Amino acid sequence: MTRLILTLLAAAATPLMAVDKVDVFPAGMGGVALYRIPGVVVTEKGTVLAYCEARKNSSADWGEIEIHLRRSSDGGRTWEAPQHIAHHAARLEGNPRKKDETGAHEQTVNNPVAIV
């Protein structure tokens, strides 16, 4: 018990590491209205991959949504520019009954999941 108490006291006396906050997907970056539903994975080589929905024209659930990715090779200190990573072919047909705010049918690719 004494050993446990000494370990806890030593841990409490150790200064905590400073954590820098980095907004990897700030709203407005690259002309995107809002980024949502993020995910982060780290590869075996240590590359950090952050991805999320890019809601192009508004924050609404209906509308143009793409999947974007940013890559960091230095543990998250710096990041490459966002890349559009999902669906580069012809437009996907949206819900024929639902139109976005402009009256156009949306193209939506959403809720990304990474498998590494």
C-alpha positions, 0 to 999 in steps of 0.5 A, a space after each residue: 500500500 505504501 508503494 502505491 501511495 508513493 507512486 501516486 504522489 510521484 505521478 501527481 508531482 510530475 508536471 503534465 505535458 502541454 497539449 497544443 490544440 490544432 483545428 485540422 478542419 476549420 469551417 470555411 477552409 477551402 470554401 467548405 461551409 462546415 466540416 463534420 463527423 471526423 475520424 483519425 487513424 495512425 498508420 504503422 509508419 506513424 502518418 496521421 490521417 484525419 478525415 471527415 465530411 465536407 459540407 460544401 454549401 451549408 451545415 444542413 444535413 441535406 446538400 452537397 457533401 464530400 469526404 476530405 482527408 488531411 495527412 500529417 507526417 510529423 505527429 500532427 504538428 503540420 498538415 497537408 492541404 485537404 484532399 477530396 478522397 471519395 467518389 471521383 466518378 460521375 455524380 451519384 443520384 440523390 434522393 429523387 424526392 429531396 432537393 437541397 435549398 437551391 432546388 437541386 438534387 444533392 450529391 451526398 457521400 457521408 459518414 466515413 469510416 477508415 479501415 487501416 
